[in-house]
Amino acid sequence: AHILASNMQEVLTKAQFEVVVYGPAVKYLSAFSDEQPLIQKLQSEGIKIIPCGRSLSAENLKESDLAPAISVVPFGAVHIVNRQKQGWQYIRS
């Protein structure tokens, strides 16, 4: 998803992008994850990284465990549905 969002950002320069992370993948958003350079790259491109709060709890992570500038939503799936109602497009990868 991160590569797709980054590539689309290059072409669709006026669009907004969010990567909603849920399930066990939220552990990659930890401040101690090897994925930190990638997270910082996406954020520098204006792409928001949004983890699911329910998934964080399931993985025994707290919001304070996450990398800087990451905002948590209570439920990732609900956030996606609400964005679709607002006219956003959902691309799963």
N, C-alpha and C positions, 0 to 999 in steps of 0.2 A: 504494500500500500504506500509506503513511504517513497519509493522510487517513482511510482505512478503519479503521486501528488506532486512531486518535484518536477517531473517531466511536463505535466499538464500546466503547472504554474508558469513554465517558460513560454507556453503558447497562449494560454488564456490569462493574460497579464492583469486583467481587471477583475477576475474571479477571486473569490475567497475559498480557502481550502482548510479543512479540518481532518485530522486523522483521529478517529475515535477508536480507542484501544480497549478491548474487553477480553475476559477469559484469562488464562494463564500468561498471555503475552504482556500483561501489565507489569510483570516483573522486570521487563526490559527498560522500563521507565524509571527505575531506581537511580538515585544519585550515584550509585556505585556500579552501575551497569557498564559493560563494554560498549554499549550502544550510544554513550554520551556524545561522541562526535557527530553521529548521524542526527540525533535529536537537536543538537545545536545548529547543524546545517539547515534542517527543516525550519526551525524557528527563525533563523536569520533570513530565510526566504519568505517569511510571513505566514508560514503554515502552522496552524495551532495543533498541538498534541493534546488530546482530551481522553484521559482514562475514565473508566467506569468505576465509581465508588464501590459498588457491590463486588466487582472483581478484585479490587484492592483488598477488601475485607477477606474475601475467600483465599487470597494469597498471603494473608497476614501482613499486609503492608499498610502503612498510614500515609496520609498526604505529606507529612513531613519527611518521609523516606524518598520522595520523588525528586527528580532533577528540578532545578529552578525554572520558574515561569511556566509551570504546567498546572492547569486548572482542572479540577475533578468535577464530573457531573455525577449525580446520585445513581443514575441508571443509563448505561450507554445506549441500549436499545431505545429507550424513551427519548433520549436526546436525538437520535437519528430520525425517529418518527416525527418529532416536532420540527426538525429541520426540513424534512420532506414537505410537511404542511406549509412551511414558509417558502416553498419553491426550490429548495436545495435538491440536488441530485445525489443519490447514494450509489457509490461504486465500491463493490466489495472485491478485495483481492487477497 
